Amino acid sequence: MTSDISALDLQSIVIHGDLDLEHPEANDAALAPAIHTASTYAARDGEEFVVMANTPRHPRYYARNGNPTQERCERLLARLENAESALLCASGMGAMSTTLLALVKAGDHVVAQTAHYVGTAQLLNDLLPGFGVEVTLVGQRDPEAFRRAVRSNTKLIVTETPSNPTLVLTDLAAVAAIARERGILTLADNTFASPINQRPRDFGIDLVLHSATKYLGGHSDLIAGVVCGDAAVVESIWKRSLMLGANVSPFTAFLLLRGLRTLPMRVARQCETALTLARFFASHAAIARVHYPGLESHPQHALFKRQMKSGGGVLSIEFGGEVEAGFEAAKRFVVALKLARHAVSLGGVETLVVHPASMWESSLTPERMRAAGISPALVRIAAGLENADDLIADMGRALRGE
Ligand SMILES: *Cc1c(COP(=O)(O)O)cnc(C)c1O
């Protein structure tokens, strides 16, 4: 095996990235990892116990601290995101809450975006202020807005690009440069792009976070999250994870590793289909706007070309007409679909469609929804792996109200 797996193409990293080159003797000859279900591991002698208990992230001590199945999956994820280290958590929200609670404390200030995944927005707006952490939200289109929001006590800048569900981009290189000048840590939620389309650390971002539930797992059959970065920072997040307990299950780590083997192929196909769908809707009279960074008409297409390899597997469409008519048309469309499924989440093999204005009625106030740029007439479409012509036939029929 080559001595530098991280230098390989991502297509090869997903196949071999879980190998431990520093301790080749530790690599299991079994190509599929064992699922280590043990909650605890016995020491051979007193000396070994001391080592087990005092080595950070020891994979064979107590399973909340880690386990060999998890470690193998984390090694691959770190290499995929061009990072030294990765920490798996029980969910994307587990990774986000553990990371935030590890990096900021009362008296600190965080800069984040007006548009974030709804759970992240709730953490930033509702949880952190209660712990004495101040949060400033800025429009992500303008990197200077991040600079203006920074204060002397700013510890962290949180970004998400493309953001959910309006596919607005954040200039990662510009934000990373602003933060670096001032010694502020940066975090990018890379769930929507996946490492196949964008690796935030290549633009100077410190920490990369994923809901592994989405593209990384890829089969709508697991919930997990991961944060990747320099070993020292990830170790400090791991220490906090011991207190918060949002650790991943070994079964989930196994399933995730299995899903990751086909990540590049799945994502390539999903992006191709999303672009085909985006072009179809862009030329359809009932649709007023299509949000997809891979379309030449996207207002940030130049940034897209600098930052992303492909437009990703998610697009949003907005129905035309008056507000009430658009809202009703969007609702009618999602329930008329027969092949695409009406379900939350994304990144799986099935095409999933949601109407955010109905979905977030209870968790986002109309003001927050407007601030996040979410129109009542907006429908989010996450491409799966079905044949694109079959999807277009289904969507065309639903648009005609048949
Ligand atoms: C789904 C999602 C999350 C939350 O992840 P869970 O695995 O559902 O906890 C965070 N960020 C983004 C962008 C997401 O799409």
The ligand as a Gaussian input file, in Angstrom:
#p B3LYP/6-31G(d) Opt

LIG

0 1
 C      -29.502000      17.073000       8.498000
 C      -28.551000      18.167000       8.708000
 C      -27.967000      18.405000       9.967000
 C      -28.348000      17.596000      11.187000
 O      -27.930000      16.276000      11.072000
 P      -28.675000      15.030000      11.806000
 O      -27.825000      13.876000      11.379000
 O      -30.062000      14.985000      11.275000
 O      -28.627000      15.293000      13.254000
 C      -27.042000      19.415000      10.073000
 N      -26.709000      20.187000       9.012000
 C      -27.263000      20.004000       7.790000
 C      -26.864000      20.892000       6.673000
 C      -28.200000      18.995000       7.598000
 O      -28.760000      18.827000       6.393000

